[in-house]
């Protein structure tokens, strides 16, 4: 029984793919505003808005930093003033102690004088006049009596003045110290407030960056899906036009498009085992040291990461010429984002260290796959081997 014509087999697929691609390309002007195009436009707007808000954050943080620097300078100045005040207060305390010692000494002298005067029964002014020996002796006795009284009065006045001065100085220093403590507390409060505001702004920046990264990730996935659908539609169109001989032929259409040349070996020269050590699986297994760079075999776009059995970092490269090529057992190093267009020979990944996916040590399995990352199977491994041999050097 002959198989149905390829046009009849592919017709439903072509219709579905064409509809999906048209919906994504139509964008927000299409009838279904909730389609992929509208979602992509919304995500782009969201990313742009978040980028603008992130860019505006430094302008809000800058004035706060300047204000904080001013507060810190004032705090240092006030701290120096407080230290000087403390020194002056210590000196005043020593002066006060010295003055108090002088007061105590003067009071002791006065006390002894009073006792001596009391015990000697010092005569009053009348007695001095009556007991004086002539006028000259009288004048001398009165002058001495007057100088003693004045001396006692001077000592008492000096003691009183010194105590008042020390008391006044102590009050002034106490008020100054109290003021300095108040200023210091105020500065600490302002600094704490500014630190709180700065932390809040940094938290806002982190939140905006996280939101921006999530939106960008969704946008990359949507664009990759759109590229995959467009590529699938193009392949189906080529198949409908009769490119290739289909699954039952010697080779598939996408693989055949590479036969014209331009294929780059996927590993740097001298790092891979020679062809005698290669083995065929769903693709071609080539041993190489861990972390060896993996190169694009041709110009194309990274459309997927992670393939079942080949590890979470295995990239899928959609070549501009049509085929999809998978790099199995790759590690996370040198991983390019989905949606990145690369040139032939550009590093896109690296050999994974240890066992990655279902593997037995560092190596690359490279082969042809479909848009979902599923290998096309062993029938395409020999074609990949032929291309690798042609590019090996």
Order of alpha helices (4+ residues) and beta strands (2+ residues): alpha-alpha-alpha-alpha-alpha-beta-beta-beta-beta-beta-beta-beta-beta-beta-beta-alpha
